[in-house]
């Protein structure tokens, strides 16, 4: 008898996490060996439990599922990564794939579909929700550079240019330039709108 597929679930909402674990646990060939509620707990849990497939929610405290996926992919490239989202934000798809994800699905997909995705990624296939894939194609590429995204992310809490410059080790003029360029690219009036639009599109 072949050993079951060892799965890690990373999801900060305990009810959702436990429901997913219960549903996947009904599958004869899948065993949920670890559950975590924070993105920064994923890497250690993967190493401790000999995980085959990690199911990662995007929005988690500590770090995002996409950041956690990148960490796991770097240290344990053999582990398959399934990123789950409740958001139809197409930019997340591109970010997830760049982080090394093997599958990108909406969290409320039927349990049978999730179980099927676990089996498929383990056999070397890539699984992407077709609706999310179509939206990502329609949306086009993220126009923001990595540094513009970094500055916008840092600006999301309302920090002043001086505070941003200190935190990012840049001059205030450079911070102003990055923000100005991002605002122009997103065709908005101010940094708050730029942050909102970029977040909605999954570009931050």
C-alpha positions in Angstrom: 0.0 0.0 0.0 1.4 3.4 -0.9 1.8 5.9 1.9 -0.7 8.8 1.9 0.2 12.3 0.6 1.4 14.4 3.5 -0.3 17.8 3.4 0.2 21.0 5.4 -2.6 23.5 5.7 -1.8 27.1 6.3 -4.9 29.2 7.0 -5.4 31.9 9.7 -9.2 31.3 10.1 -9.5 28.3 12.3 -13.0 27.3 11.1 -12.0 27.3 7.5 -8.7 25.5 8.3 -10.5 22.8 10.3 -13.2 22.4 7.6 -10.5 22.0 4.9 -8.6 19.5 7.1 -11.8 17.5 7.8 -12.7 17.3 4.1 -9.3 16.4 2.9 -9.0 13.8 5.7 -11.9 11.9 4.1 -9.7 11.1 1.1 -8.0 7.7 1.5 -4.7 8.9 0.0 -4.3 12.2 1.7 -3.2 12.9 5.3 -3.2 16.4 6.9 0.0 16.2 9.0 0.3 19.8 10.0 -1.9 22.9 10.4 -0.6 26.5 11.0 -2.3 29.8 11.3 0.6 32.1 10.4 2.6 32.5 7.3 5.9 32.7 9.2 5.2 29.2 10.7 5.0 27.5 7.4 8.7 26.9 6.7 9.4 25.2 10.0 6.3 23.1 9.8 7.2 21.8 6.3 10.6 20.8 7.6 9.3 19.2 10.8 6.6 17.1 9.2 8.2 15.9 5.9 5.3 17.5 3.9 4.7 16.6 0.3 2.2 19.3 -0.5 1.6 22.7 1.2 -1.8 24.4 0.9 -1.3 28.1 1.6 -3.9 30.8 2.1 -2.7 34.2 0.8 -3.8 36.5 3.6 -2.1 35.4 6.8 -0.4 37.2 9.7 3.4 36.9 9.9 3.8 36.8 6.1 1.6 36.2 3.1 1.0 32.7 1.6 3.0 33.9 -1.5 6.0 34.9 0.6 5.8 31.6 2.5 5.6 29.7 -0.8 8.8 31.5 -2.0 10.6 30.5 1.3 9.5 26.9 1.0 10.4 26.7 -2.7 13.9 28.0 -1.9 14.6 25.6 0.9 12.5 22.6 0.0 12.1 22.7 -3.8 10.7 19.2 -3.9 7.6 20.3 -1.9 4.6 21.1 -4.1 2.8 24.4 -3.4 -0.9 25.1 -3.7 -1.9 28.7 -3.1 -5.5 29.3 -2.1 -7.3 32.7 -2.4 -10.7 34.1 -1.6 -9.8 37.0 -3.8 -10.3 37.2 -7.6 -7.2 39.5 -7.8 -5.5 38.5 -10.9 -2.1 40.0 -9.9 -1.8 37.3 -7.2 -1.7 34.6 -9.8 1.4 36.0 -11.4 3.0 36.6 -8.0 2.2 33.1 -6.9 3.7 31.5 -10.0 6.8 33.6 -9.6 7.1 32.4 -6.0 7.1 28.8 -7.2 3.5 27.8 -6.7 2.3 24.7 -8.6 -1.4 25.4 -8.2 -3.6 28.5 -7.7 -7.2 27.9 -6.7 -10.0 29.7 -5.1 -10.5 28.6 -1.5 -14.2 27.8 -1.8 -13.5 25.3 -4.6 -15.2 21.9 -3.9 -13.2 19.6 -1.7 -12.9 17.0 -4.5 -11.3 19.7 -6.7 -8.7 20.6 -4.0 -7.9 16.9 -3.4 -7.6 16.4 -7.1 -5.2 19.4 -7.3 -3.1 17.9 -4.5 -2.7 14.6 -6.5 -2.0 16.5 -9.8 0.7 18.7 -8.5 2.4 15.7 -6.8 2.5 14.0 -10.2 4.1 17.1 -11.8 1.1 18.9 -13.2 0.3 22.6 -12.7 -3.3 23.5 -11.7 -4.7 26.9 -12.2 -8.3 28.0 -11.7 -9.5 28.9 -15.2 -11.5 31.9 -14.1 -8.5 33.4 -12.3 -6.2 32.6 -15.3 -8.6 34.4 -17.7 -8.8 37.4 -15.4 -5.0 37.6 -15.2 -4.6 37.5 -18.9 -7.2 40.2 -19.3 -5.6 42.4 -16.7 -2.1 42.4 -18.2 1.2 42.7 -16.5 1.9 44.6 -13.3 3.2 48.0 -14.4 5.0 48.7 -11.1 8.6 47.9 -10.6 9.8 46.0 -7.5 11.0 49.2 -5.8 7.7 51.0 -6.6 5.8 48.2 -5.0 8.1 48.2 -2.0 7.6 52.0 -1.5 3.8 51.7 -2.0 3.6 48.8 0.5 5.5 50.8 3.1 3.3 53.9 2.4 0.1 51.9 3.1 0.1 52.8 6.8 0.2 56.5 6.1 3.9 57.0 6.8 5.4 60.4 5.8 8.1 60.6 3.1 10.7 61.2 5.8 9.6 58.0 7.6 9.5 56.0 4.4 13.0 57.3 3.5 14.4 56.2 6.9 12.7 52.8 6.8 13.8 52.0 3.2 17.2 53.6 3.4 16.5 56.0 0.6 16.5 59.7 0.2 13.2 61.6 0.5 13.6 62.8 -3.1 13.9 59.2 -4.3 10.8 58.1 -2.2 8.9 61.0 -3.7 9.9 60.0 -7.2 8.9 56.4 -6.8 5.5 57.4 -5.3 5.0 60.0 -8.1 5.8 57.4 -10.8 3.5 54.8 -9.3 0.6 57.3 -9.0 1.1 58.2 -12.7 1.2 54.6 -13.8 -2.0 53.8 -12.0 -3.7 57.0 -13.2 -4.8 58.0 -9.7 -4.6 61.3 -7.7 -2.7 60.3 -4.6 -0.8 57.6 -2.8 -3.8 56.3 -0.9 -5.6 55.6 -4.2 -2.5 54.1 -5.6 -2.2 51.7 -2.7 -5.9 50.8 -3.0 -5.8 50.1 -6.7 -2.6 48.1 -6.5 -4.0 46.0 -3.7 -7.3 45.4 -5.6 -5.3 44.1 -8.6 -3.0 42.0 -6.5 0.0 44.0 -7.5 1.4 44.7 -4.0 
